[in-house]
């Protein structure tokens, strides 16, 4: 592999490292209650204010909060 090939390979590896850093934004740990139920029905239940993350329209079902 000549010098040009090494530079191209190094540049490509450096470019793909951004994808590894941005992968931490895909973590779905929104709250402890939903984490315990593996987020089953998290978008359809309007139980608390954390529903806004999955389904903002379900906030109309939340009672007791003003």
PDB file of N, CA, C, O and CB in Angstrom:
ATOM      1  N   UNK A   1       0.859  -1.171   0.000  1.00  0.00           N
ATOM      2  CA  UNK A   1       0.000   0.000   0.000  1.00  0.00           C
ATOM      3  C   UNK A   1       0.906   1.235   0.000  1.00  0.00           C
ATOM      4  O   UNK A   1       1.779   1.386   0.855  1.00  0.00           O
ATOM      5  CB  UNK A   1      -0.978  -0.003   1.237  1.00  0.00           C
ATOM      6  N   UNK A   2       0.685   2.070  -0.934  1.00  0.00           N
ATOM      7  CA  UNK A   2       1.522   3.267  -1.023  1.00  0.00           C
ATOM      8  C   UNK A   2       1.012   4.357  -0.077  1.00  0.00           C
ATOM      9  O   UNK A   2       0.022   4.177   0.632  1.00  0.00           O
ATOM     10  CB  UNK A   2       1.558   3.793  -2.472  1.00  0.00           C
ATOM     11  N   UNK A   3       1.693   5.454  -0.089  1.00  0.00           N
ATOM     12  CA  UNK A   3       1.364   6.545   0.835  1.00  0.00           C
ATOM     13  C   UNK A   3      -0.036   7.098   0.570  1.00  0.00           C
ATOM     14  O   UNK A   3      -0.762   7.419   1.511  1.00  0.00           O
ATOM     15  CB  UNK A   3       2.401   7.670   0.720  1.00  0.00           C
ATOM     16  N   UNK A   4      -0.419   7.212  -0.707  1.00  0.00           N
ATOM     17  CA  UNK A   4      -1.741   7.735  -1.058  1.00  0.00           C
ATOM     18  C   UNK A   4      -2.848   6.819  -0.528  1.00  0.00           C
ATOM     19  O   UNK A   4      -3.874   7.301  -0.049  1.00  0.00           O
ATOM     20  CB  UNK A   4      -1.867   7.892  -2.588  1.00  0.00           C
ATOM     21  N   UNK A   5      -2.647   5.532  -0.610  1.00  0.00           N
ATOM     22  CA  UNK A   5      -3.631   4.581  -0.107  1.00  0.00           C
ATOM     23  C   UNK A   5      -3.780   4.657   1.401  1.00  0.00           C
ATOM     24  O   UNK A   5      -4.891   4.560   1.923  1.00  0.00           O
ATOM     25  CB  UNK A   5      -3.252   3.178  -0.509  1.00  0.00           C
ATOM     26  N   UNK A   6      -2.674   4.830   2.100  1.00  0.00           N
ATOM     27  CA  UNK A   6      -2.725   4.950   3.562  1.00  0.00           C
ATOM     28  C   UNK A   6      -3.446   6.221   3.981  1.00  0.00           C
ATOM     29  O   UNK A   6      -4.221   6.210   4.937  1.00  0.00           O
ATOM     30  CB  UNK A   6      -1.310   4.933   4.154  1.00  0.00           C
ATOM     31  N   UNK A   7      -3.199   7.305   3.279  1.00  0.00           N
ATOM     32  CA  UNK A   7      -3.870   8.573   3.601  1.00  0.00           C
ATOM     33  C   UNK A   7      -5.373   8.460   3.352  1.00  0.00           C
ATOM     34  O   UNK A   7      -6.177   8.944   4.148  1.00  0.00           O
ATOM     35  CB  UNK A   7      -3.276   9.733   2.763  1.00  0.00           C
ATOM     36  N   UNK A   8      -5.745   7.821   2.246  1.00  0.00           N
ATOM     37  CA  UNK A   8      -7.177   7.635   1.960  1.00  0.00           C
ATOM     38  C   UNK A   8      -7.851   6.755   3.007  1.00  0.00           C
ATOM     39  O   UNK A   8      -8.966   7.052   3.436  1.00  0.00           O
ATOM     40  CB  UNK A   8      -7.364   7.019   0.570  1.00  0.00           C
ATOM     41  N   UNK A   9      -7.197   5.690   3.418  1.00  0.00           N
ATOM     42  CA  UNK A   9      -7.767   4.793   4.437  1.00  0.00           C
ATOM     43  C   UNK A   9      -7.901   5.513   5.776  1.00  0.00           C
ATOM     44  O   UNK A   9      -8.917   5.371   6.455  1.00  0.00           O
ATOM     45  CB  UNK A   9      -6.891   3.529   4.600  1.00  0.00           C
ATOM     46  N   UNK A  10      -6.901   6.271   6.154  1.00  0.00           N
ATOM     47  CA  UNK A  10      -6.942   7.010   7.412  1.00  0.00           C
ATOM     48  C   UNK A  10      -8.044   8.069   7.390  1.00  0.00           C
ATOM     49  O   UNK A  10      -8.741   8.256   8.388  1.00  0.00           O
ATOM     50  CB  UNK A  10      -5.584   7.667   7.690  1.00  0.00           C
ATOM     51  N   UNK A  11      -8.205   8.752   6.281  1.00  0.00           N
ATOM     52  CA  UNK A  11      -9.247   9.769   6.147  1.00  0.00           C
ATOM     53  C   UNK A  11     -10.635   9.130   6.241  1.00  0.00           C
ATOM     54  O   UNK A  11     -11.535   9.692   6.865  1.00  0.00           O
ATOM     55  CB  UNK A  11      -9.094  10.526   4.810  1.00  0.00           C
ATOM     56  N   UNK A  12     -10.807   7.978   5.634  1.00  0.00           N
ATOM     57  CA  UNK A  12     -12.099   7.291   5.697  1.00  0.00           C
ATOM     58  C   UNK A  12     -12.409   6.847   7.119  1.00  0.00           C
ATOM     59  O   UNK A  12     -13.544   6.988   7.574  1.00  0.00           O
ATOM     60  CB  UNK A  12     -12.111   6.080   4.754  1.00  0.00           C
ATOM     61  N   UNK A  13     -11.418   6.313   7.828  1.00  0.00           N
ATOM     62  CA  UNK A  13     -11.633   5.892   9.213  1.00  0.00           C
ATOM     63  C   UNK A  13     -11.962   7.073  10.109  1.00  0.00           C
ATOM     64  O   UNK A  13     -12.803   6.959  11.001  1.00  0.00           O
ATOM     65  CB  UNK A  13     -10.403   5.167   9.745  1.00  0.00           C
ATOM     66  N   UNK A  14     -11.323   8.182   9.888  1.00  0.00           N
ATOM     67  CA  UNK A  14     -11.607   9.374  10.695  1.00  0.00           C
ATOM     68  C   UNK A  14     -13.010   9.904  10.402  1.00  0.00           C
ATOM     69  O   UNK A  14     -13.671  10.431  11.297  1.00  0.00           O
ATOM     70  CB  UNK A  14     -10.557  10.473  10.424  1.00  0.00           C
ATOM     71  N   UNK A  15     -13.460   9.771   9.177  1.00  0.00           N
ATOM     72  CA  UNK A  15     -14.795  10.230   8.817  1.00  0.00           C
ATOM     73  C   UNK A  15     -15.890   9.382   9.439  1.00  0.00           C
ATOM     74  O   UNK A  15     -16.939   9.906   9.812  1.00  0.00           O
ATOM     75  CB  UNK A  15     -14.950  10.236   7.325  1.00  0.00           C
ATOM     76  N   UNK A  16     -15.662   8.078   9.555  1.00  0.00           N
ATOM     77  CA  UNK A  16     -16.672   7.194  10.126  1.00  0.00           C
ATOM     78  C   UNK A  16     -16.709   7.235  11.647  1.00  0.00           C
ATOM     79  O   UNK A  16     -17.651   6.710  12.240  1.00  0.00           O
ATOM     80  CB  UNK A  16     -16.429   5.786   9.670  1.00  0.00           C
ATOM     81  N   UNK A  17     -15.733   7.830  12.293  1.00  0.00           N
ATOM     82  CA  UNK A  17     -15.737   7.881  13.753  1.00  0.00           C
ATOM     83  C   UNK A  17     -16.843   8.786  14.280  1.00  0.00           C
ATOM     84  O   UNK A  17     -17.261   8.631  15.427  1.00  0.00           O
ATOM     85  CB  UNK A  17     -14.387   8.361  14.266  1.00  0.00           C
ATOM     86  N   UNK A  18     -17.326   9.719  13.477  1.00  0.00           N
ATOM     87  CA  UNK A  18     -18.427  10.583  13.910  1.00  0.00           C
ATOM     88  C   UNK A  18     -19.707   9.786  14.134  1.00  0.00           C
ATOM     89  O   UNK A  18     -20.506  10.136  15.003  1.00  0.00           O
ATOM     90  CB  UNK A  18     -18.675  11.683  12.877  1.00  0.00           C
ATOM     91  N   UNK A  19     -19.910   8.732  13.372  1.00  0.00           N
ATOM     92  CA  UNK A  19     -21.100   7.906  13.554  1.00  0.00           C
ATOM     93  C   UNK A  19     -21.073   7.207  14.906  1.00  0.00           C
ATOM     94  O   UNK A  19     -22.123   7.028  15.522  1.00  0.00           O
ATOM     95  CB  UNK A  19     -21.214   6.874  12.428  1.00  0.00           C
ATOM     96  N   UNK A  20     -19.918   6.815  15.372  1.00  0.00           N
ATOM     97  CA  UNK A  20     -19.805   6.164  16.671  1.00  0.00           C
ATOM     98  C   UNK A  20     -20.097   7.146  17.796  1.00  0.00           C
ATOM     99  O   UNK A  20     -20.698   6.768  18.801  1.00  0.00           O
ATOM    100  CB  UNK A  20     -18.413   5.558  16.847  1.00  0.00           C
ATOM    101  N   UNK A  21     -19.689   8.382  17.648  1.00  0.00           N
ATOM    102  CA  UNK A  21     -19.935   9.383  18.681  1.00  0.00           C
ATOM    103  C   UNK A  21     -21.419   9.747  18.726  1.00  0.00           C
ATOM    104  O   UNK A  21     -21.973   9.929  19.810  1.00  0.00           O
ATOM    105  CB  UNK A  21     -19.079  10.642  18.430  1.00  0.00           C
ATOM    106  N   UNK A  22     -22.061   9.854  17.583  1.00  0.00           N
ATOM    107  CA  UNK A  22     -23.456  10.247  17.523  1.00  0.00           C
ATOM    108  C   UNK A  22     -24.401   9.121  17.928  1.00  0.00           C
ATOM    109  O   UNK A  22     -25.588   9.376  18.130  1.00  0.00           O
ATOM    110  CB  UNK A  22     -23.790  10.717  16.139  1.00  0.00           C
ATOM    111  N   UNK A  23     -23.925   7.901  18.051  1.00  0.00           N
ATOM    112  CA  UNK A  23     -24.789   6.777  18.403  1.00  0.00           C
ATOM    113  C   UNK A  23     -25.340   6.905  19.818  1.00  0.00           C
ATOM    114  O   UNK A  23     -26.354   6.280  20.130  1.00  0.00           O
ATOM    115  CB  UNK A  23     -24.029   5.470  18.262  1.00  0.00           C
ATOM    116  N   UNK A  24     -24.718   7.680  20.672  1.00  0.00           N
ATOM    117  CA  UNK A  24     -25.219   7.818  22.039  1.00  0.00           C
ATOM    118  C   UNK A  24     -26.540   8.574  22.096  1.00  0.00           C
ATOM    119  O   UNK A  24     -27.233   8.513  23.111  1.00  0.00           O
ATOM    120  CB  UNK A  24     -24.193   8.523  22.900  1.00  0.00           C
ATOM    121  N   UNK A  25     -26.905   9.286  21.029  1.00  0.00           N
ATOM    122  CA  UNK A  25     -28.180   9.988  21.019  1.00  0.00           C
ATOM    123  C   UNK A  25     -29.348   9.050  20.763  1.00  0.00           C
ATOM    124  O   UNK A  25     -30.498   9.471  20.882  1.00  0.00           O
ATOM    125  CB  UNK A  25     -28.161  11.078  19.977  1.00  0.00           C
ATOM    126  N   UNK A  26     -29.099   7.811  20.420  1.00  0.00           N
ATOM    127  CA  UNK A  26     -30.163   6.857  20.157  1.00  0.00           C
ATOM    128  C   UNK A  26     -30.594   6.097  21.402  1.00  0.00           C
ATOM    129  O   UNK A  26     -31.450   5.217  21.311  1.00  0.00           O
ATOM    130  CB  UNK A  26     -29.726   5.887  19.104  1.00  0.00           C
ATOM    131  N   UNK A  27     -30.037   6.406  22.540  1.00  0.00           N
ATOM    132  CA  UNK A  27     -30.403   5.726  23.775  1.00  0.00           C
ATOM    133  C   UNK A  27     -31.806   6.169  24.170  1.00  0.00           C
ATOM    134  O   UNK A  27     -32.090   7.366  24.212  1.00  0.00           O
ATOM    135  CB  UNK A  27     -29.377   6.026  24.913  1.00  0.00           C
ATOM    136  N   UNK A  28     -32.683   5.215  24.460  1.00  0.00           N
ATOM    137  CA  UNK A  28     -34.089   5.512  24.728  1.00  0.00           C
ATOM    138  C   UNK A  28     -34.416   5.549  26.219  1.00  0.00           C
ATOM    139  O   UNK A  28     -35.565   5.296  26.583  1.00  0.00           O
ATOM    140  CB  UNK A  28     -34.963   4.490  24.048  1.00  0.00           C
ATOM    141  N   UNK A  29     -33.486   5.844  27.075  1.00  0.00           N
ATOM    142  CA  UNK A  29     -33.735   5.860  28.510  1.00  0.00           C
ATOM    143  C   UNK A  29     -34.410   7.172  28.895  1.00  0.00           C
ATOM    144  O   UNK A  29     -33.741   8.121  29.305  1.00  0.00           O
ATOM    145  CB  UNK A  29     -32.417   5.668  29.300  1.00  0.00           C
ATOM    146  N   UNK A  30     -35.737   7.228  28.765  1.00  0.00           N
ATOM    147  CA  UNK A  30     -36.465   8.460  29.009  1.00  0.00           C
ATOM    148  C   UNK A  30     -36.835   8.614  30.481  1.00  0.00           C
ATOM    149  O   UNK A  30     -36.640   9.687  31.051  1.00  0.00           O
ATOM    150  CB  UNK A  30     -37.713   8.505  28.151  1.00  0.00           C
ATOM    151  N   UNK A  31     -37.364   7.569  31.105  1.00  0.00           N
ATOM    152  CA  UNK A  31     -37.688   7.622  32.527  1.00  0.00           C
ATOM    153  C   UNK A  31     -37.685   6.208  33.100  1.00  0.00           C
ATOM    154  O   UNK A  31     -37.703   5.233  32.348  1.00  0.00           O
ATOM    155  CB  UNK A  31     -39.064   8.307  32.758  1.00  0.00           C
ATOM    156  N   UNK A  32     -37.664   6.093  34.418  1.00  0.00           N
ATOM    157  CA  UNK A  32     -37.535   4.788  35.068  1.00  0.00           C
ATOM    158  C   UNK A  32     -38.794   3.941  34.921  1.00  0.00           C
ATOM    159  O   UNK A  32     -38.708   2.719  34.804  1.00  0.00           O
ATOM    160  CB  UNK A  32     -37.212   4.970  36.537  1.00  0.00           C
ATOM    161  N   UNK A  33     -39.956   4.577  34.928  1.00  0.00           N
ATOM    162  CA  UNK A  33     -41.209   3.821  34.826  1.00  0.00           C
ATOM    163  C   UNK A  33     -41.307   3.094  33.497  1.00  0.00           C
ATOM    164  O   UNK A  33     -41.631   1.907  33.463  1.00  0.00           O
ATOM    165  CB  UNK A  33     -42.411   4.748  34.998  1.00  0.00           C
ATOM    166  N   UNK A  34     -41.034   3.782  32.417  1.00  0.00           N
ATOM    167  CA  UNK A  34     -41.109   3.149  31.103  1.00  0.00           C
ATOM    168  C   UNK A  34     -39.953   2.191  30.861  1.00  0.00           C
ATOM    169  O   UNK A  34     -40.111   1.214  30.129  1.00  0.00           O
ATOM    170  CB  UNK A  34     -41.132   4.203  30.018  1.00  0.00           C
ATOM    171  N   UNK A  35     -38.807   2.444  31.453  1.00  0.00           N
ATOM    172  CA  UNK A  35     -37.670   1.536  31.307  1.00  0.00           C
ATOM    173  C   UNK A  35     -38.002   0.186  31.940  1.00  0.00           C
ATOM    174  O   UNK A  35     -37.558  -0.851  31.448  1.00  0.00           O
ATOM    175  CB  UNK A  35     -36.394   2.142  31.952  1.00  0.00           C
ATOM    176  N   UNK A  36     -38.775   0.187  33.020  1.00  0.00           N
ATOM    177  CA  UNK A  36     -39.179  -1.058  33.679  1.00  0.00           C
ATOM    178  C   UNK A  36     -40.159  -1.874  32.865  1.00  0.00           C
ATOM    179  O   UNK A  36     -40.210  -3.096  33.009  1.00  0.00           O
ATOM    180  CB  UNK A  36     -39.782  -0.757  35.012  1.00  0.00           C
ATOM    181  N   UNK A  37     -40.936  -1.229  32.015  1.00  0.00           N
ATOM    182  CA  UNK A  37     -41.894  -1.956  31.178  1.00  0.00           C
ATOM    183  C   UNK A  37     -41.401  -2.130  29.751  1.00  0.00           C
ATOM    184  O   UNK A  37     -42.172  -2.523  28.876  1.00  0.00           O
ATOM    185  CB  UNK A  37     -43.223  -1.238  31.168  1.00  0.00           C
ATOM    186  N   UNK A  38     -40.146  -1.848  29.506  1.00  0.00           N
ATOM    187  CA  UNK A  38     -39.525  -1.946  28.180  1.00  0.00           C
ATOM    188  C   UNK A  38     -40.254  -1.082  27.164  1.00  0.00           C
ATOM    189  O   UNK A  38     -40.325  -1.436  25.987  1.00  0.00           O
ATOM    190  CB  UNK A  38     -39.505  -3.400  27.706  1.00  0.00           C
ATOM    191  N   UNK A  39     -40.791   0.038  27.601  1.00  0.00           N
ATOM    192  CA  UNK A  39     -41.460   1.030  26.759  1.00  0.00           C
ATOM    193  C   UNK A  39     -42.670   0.461  26.016  1.00  0.00           C
ATOM    194  O   UNK A  39     -43.007   0.928  24.928  1.00  0.00           O
ATOM    195  CB  UNK A  39     -40.478   1.597  25.761  1.00  0.00           C
ATOM    196  N   UNK A  40     -43.314  -0.534  26.595  1.00  0.00           N
ATOM    197  CA  UNK A  40     -44.521  -1.084  25.978  1.00  0.00           C
ATOM    198  C   UNK A  40     -45.672  -0.111  26.192  1.00  0.00           C
ATOM    199  O   UNK A  40     -46.055   0.144  27.334  1.00  0.00           O
ATOM    200  CB  UNK A  40     -44.865  -2.485  26.564  1.00  0.00           C
ATOM    201  N   UNK A  41     -46.226   0.430  25.126  1.00  0.00           N
ATOM    202  CA  UNK A  41     -47.334   1.369  25.199  1.00  0.00           C
ATOM    203  C   UNK A  41     -46.940   2.757  25.654  1.00  0.00           C
ATOM    204  O   UNK A  41     -47.802   3.529  26.073  1.00  0.00           O
ATOM    205  CB  UNK A  41     -48.367   0.842  26.107  1.00  0.00           C
ATOM    206  N   UNK A  42     -45.679   3.094  25.585  1.00  0.00           N
ATOM    207  CA  UNK A  42     -45.221   4.398  26.078  1.00  0.00           C
ATOM    208  C   UNK A  42     -45.815   5.543  25.273  1.00  0.00           C
ATOM    209  O   UNK A  42     -46.023   6.630  25.812  1.00  0.00           O
ATOM    210  CB  UNK A  42     -43.699   4.476  26.035  1.00  0.00           C
ATOM    211  N   UNK A  43     -46.089   5.324  24.011  1.00  0.00           N
ATOM    212  CA  UNK A  43     -46.628   6.390  23.175  1.00  0.00           C
ATOM    213  C   UNK A  43     -48.128   6.544  23.283  1.00  0.00           C
ATOM    214  O   UNK A  43     -48.661   7.593  22.922  1.00  0.00           O
ATOM    215  CB  UNK A  43     -46.266   6.148  21.758  1.00  0.00           C
ATOM    216  N   UNK A  44     -48.823   5.535  23.768  1.00  0.00           N
ATOM    217  CA  UNK A  44     -50.279   5.607  23.804  1.00  0.00           C
ATOM    218  C   UNK A  44     -50.834   5.934  25.180  1.00  0.00           C
ATOM    219  O   UNK A  44     -51.959   6.422  25.284  1.00  0.00           O
ATOM    220  CB  UNK A  44     -50.857   4.315  23.334  1.00  0.00           C
ATOM    221  N   UNK A  45     -50.087   5.683  26.220  1.00  0.00           N
ATOM    222  CA  UNK A  45     -50.572   5.962  27.570  1.00  0.00           C
ATOM    223  C   UNK A  45     -50.279   7.408  27.938  1.00  0.00           C
ATOM    224  O   UNK A  45     -49.158   7.884  27.758  1.00  0.00           O
ATOM    225  CB  UNK A  45     -49.930   5.005  28.594  1.00  0.00           C
ATOM    226  N   UNK A  46     -51.262   8.091  28.441  1.00  0.00           N
ATOM    227  CA  UNK A  46     -51.067   9.471  28.874  1.00  0.00           C
ATOM    228  C   UNK A  46     -51.048   9.554  30.377  1.00  0.00           C
ATOM    229  O   UNK A  46     -51.959  10.129  30.972  1.00  0.00           O
ATOM    230  CB  UNK A  46     -52.155  10.376  28.313  1.00  0.00           C
ATOM    231  N   UNK A  47     -50.037   8.997  31.006  1.00  0.00           N
ATOM    232  CA  UNK A  47     -50.003   8.916  32.462  1.00  0.00           C
ATOM    233  C   UNK A  47     -49.263  10.075  33.129  1.00  0.00           C
ATOM    234  O   UNK A  47     -49.669  10.538  34.195  1.00  0.00           O
ATOM    235  CB  UNK A  47     -49.369   7.630  32.870  1.00  0.00           C
ATOM    236  N   UNK A  48     -48.187  10.541  32.511  1.00  0.00           N
ATOM    237  CA  UNK A  48     -47.429  11.631  33.112  1.00  0.00           C
ATOM    238  C   UNK A  48     -46.819  12.500  32.014  1.00  0.00           C
ATOM    239  O   UNK A  48     -47.021  12.248  30.827  1.00  0.00           O
ATOM    240  CB  UNK A  48     -46.327  11.081  34.051  1.00  0.00           C
ATOM    241  N   UNK A  49     -46.085  13.507  32.416  1.00  0.00           N
ATOM    242  CA  UNK A  49     -45.568  14.484  31.456  1.00  0.00           C
ATOM    243  C   UNK A  49     -44.492  13.920  30.539  1.00  0.00           C
ATOM    244  O   UNK A  49     -44.193  14.530  29.513  1.00  0.00           O
ATOM    245  CB  UNK A  49     -45.018  15.670  32.189  1.00  0.00           C
ATOM    246  N   UNK A  50     -43.900  12.778  30.873  1.00  0.00           N
ATOM    247  CA  UNK A  50     -42.886  12.192  29.998  1.00  0.00           C
ATOM    248  C   UNK A  50     -43.493  11.610  28.728  1.00  0.00           C
ATOM    249  O   UNK A  50     -42.760  11.215  27.821  1.00  0.00           O
ATOM    250  CB  UNK A  50     -42.120  11.114  30.739  1.00  0.00           C
ATOM    251  N   UNK A  51     -44.807  11.550  28.649  1.00  0.00           N
ATOM    252  CA  UNK A  51     -45.485  11.102  27.433  1.00  0.00           C
ATOM    253  C   UNK A  51     -45.183  12.041  26.273  1.00  0.00           C
ATOM    254  O   UNK A  51     -45.264  11.631  25.116  1.00  0.00           O
ATOM    255  CB  UNK A  51     -47.002  11.011  27.662  1.00  0.00           C
ATOM    256  N   UNK A  52     -44.842  13.270  26.555  1.00  0.00           N
ATOM    257  CA  UNK A  52     -44.573  14.264  25.529  1.00  0.00           C
ATOM    258  C   UNK A  52     -43.434  13.844  24.589  1.00  0.00           C
ATOM    259  O   UNK A  52     -43.402  14.278  23.438  1.00  0.00           O
ATOM    260  CB  UNK A  52     -44.240  15.590  26.179  1.00  0.00           C
ATOM    261  N   UNK A  53     -42.513  13.018  25.055  1.00  0.00           N
ATOM    262  CA  UNK A  53     -41.393  12.582  24.225  1.00  0.00           C
ATOM    263  C   UNK A  53     -41.857  11.694  23.078  1.00  0.00           C
ATOM    264  O   UNK A  53     -41.344  11.807  21.965  1.00  0.00           O
ATOM    265  CB  UNK A  53     -40.367  11.842  25.072  1.00  0.00           C
ATOM    266  N   UNK A  54     -42.813  10.818  23.332  1.00  0.00           N
ATOM    267  CA  UNK A  54     -43.265   9.870  22.315  1.00  0.00           C
ATOM    268  C   UNK A  54     -44.506  10.341  21.575  1.00  0.00           C
ATOM    269  O   UNK A  54     -44.598  10.171  20.359  1.00  0.00           O
ATOM    270  CB  UNK A  54     -43.538   8.535  22.946  1.00  0.00           C
ATOM    271  N   UNK A  55     -45.455  10.926  22.278  1.00  0.00           N
ATOM    272  CA  UNK A  55     -46.721  11.301  21.660  1.00  0.00           C
ATOM    273  C   UNK A  55     -47.263  12.560  22.349  1.00  0.00           C
ATOM    274  O   UNK A  55     -47.936  12.446  23.373  1.00  0.00           O
ATOM    275  CB  UNK A  55     -47.752  10.130  21.747  1.00  0.00           C
ATOM    276  N   UNK A  56     -46.990  13.739  21.822  1.00  0.00           N
ATOM    277  CA  UNK A  56     -47.456  14.972  22.459  1.00  0.00           C
ATOM    278  C   UNK A  56     -48.977  15.069  22.539  1.00  0.00           C
ATOM    279  O   UNK A  56     -49.494  15.736  23.435  1.00  0.00           O
ATOM    280  CB  UNK A  56     -46.919  16.163  21.712  1.00  0.00           C
ATOM    281  N   UNK A  57     -49.705  14.429  21.635  1.00  0.00           N
ATOM    282  CA  UNK A  57     -51.162  14.491  21.668  1.00  0.00           C
ATOM    283  C   UNK A  57     -51.734  13.760  22.872  1.00  0.00           C
ATOM    284  O   UNK A  57     -52.855  14.055  23.287  1.00  0.00           O
ATOM    285  CB  UNK A  57     -51.738  13.912  20.395  1.00  0.00           C
ATOM    286  N   UNK A  58     -51.003  12.822  23.438  1.00  0.00           N
ATOM    287  CA  UNK A  58     -51.482  12.083  24.603  1.00  0.00           C
ATOM    288  C   UNK A  58     -51.446  12.933  25.873  1.00  0.00           C
ATOM    289  O   UNK A  58     -51.974  12.510  26.902  1.00  0.00           O
ATOM    290  CB  UNK A  58     -50.650  10.827  24.801  1.00  0.00           C
ATOM    291  N   UNK A  59     -50.843  14.109  25.826  1.00  0.00           N
ATOM    292  CA  UNK A  59     -50.816  14.973  27.008  1.00  0.00           C
ATOM    293  C   UNK A  59     -52.212  15.482  27.374  1.00  0.00           C
ATOM    294  O   UNK A  59     -52.420  15.954  28.492  1.00  0.00           O
ATOM    295  CB  UNK A  59     -49.878  16.157  26.771  1.00  0.00           C
ATOM    296  N   UNK A  60     -53.158  15.394  26.458  1.00  0.00           N
ATOM    297  CA  UNK A  60     -54.521  15.806  26.785  1.00  0.00           C
ATOM    298  C   UNK A  60     -55.176  14.827  27.742  1.00  0.00           C
ATOM    299  O   UNK A  60     -56.169  15.168  28.385  1.00  0.00           O
ATOM    300  CB  UNK A  60     -55.357  15.935  25.519  1.00  0.00           C
ATOM    301  N   UNK A  61     -54.637  13.607  27.853  1.00  0.00           N
ATOM    302  CA  UNK A  61     -55.178  12.598  28.758  1.00  0.00           C
ATOM    303  C   UNK A  61     -54.601  12.687  30.164  1.00  0.00           C
ATOM    304  O   UNK A  61     -55.104  12.031  31.076  1.00  0.00           O
ATOM    305  CB  UNK A  61     -54.924  11.230  28.201  1.00  0.00           C
ATOM    306  N   UNK A  62     -53.561  13.482  30.357  1.00  0.00           N
ATOM    307  CA  UNK A  62     -52.926  13.607  31.663  1.00  0.00           C
ATOM    308  C   UNK A  62     -53.810  14.446  32.565  1.00  0.00           C
ATOM    309  O   UNK A  62     -54.196  15.560  32.210  1.00  0.00           O
ATOM    310  CB  UNK A  62     -51.514  14.231  31.541  1.00  0.00           C
ATOM    311  N   UNK A  63     -54.124  13.916  33.715  1.00  0.00           N
ATOM    312  CA  UNK A  63     -54.968  14.653  34.676  1.00  0.00           C
ATOM    313  C   UNK A  63     -54.142  14.997  35.911  1.00  0.00           C
ATOM    314  O   UNK A  63     -53.171  14.314  36.237  1.00  0.00           O
ATOM    315  CB  UNK A  63     -56.232  13.816  35.078  1.00  0.00           C
ATOM    316  N   UNK A  64     -54.539  16.050  36.579  1.00  0.00           N
ATOM    317  CA  UNK A  64     -53.885  16.446  37.813  1.00  0.00           C
ATOM    318  C   UNK A  64     -52.734  17.409  37.643  1.00  0.00           C
ATOM    319  O   UNK A  64     -52.167  17.866  38.635  1.00  0.00           O
ATOM    320  CB  UNK A  64     -53.403  15.257  38.504  1.00  0.00           C
ATOM    321  N   UNK A  65     -52.376  17.730  36.424  1.00  0.00           N
ATOM    322  CA  UNK A  65     -51.297  18.680  36.172  1.00  0.00           C
ATOM    323  C   UNK A  65     -51.872  19.916  35.487  1.00  0.00           C
ATOM    324  O   UNK A  65     -52.677  19.800  34.563  1.00  0.00           O
ATOM    325  CB  UNK A  65     -50.175  18.037  35.304  1.00  0.00           C
ATOM    326  N   UNK A  66     -51.462  21.082  35.935  1.00  0.00           N
ATOM    327  CA  UNK A  66     -51.963  22.312  35.325  1.00  0.00           C
ATOM    328  C   UNK A  66     -50.849  23.078  34.679  1.00  0.00           C
ATOM    329  O   UNK A  66     -51.081  24.146  34.112  1.00  0.00           O
ATOM    330  CB  UNK A  66     -52.658  23.182  36.349  1.00  0.00           C
TER     331      UNK A  66
END
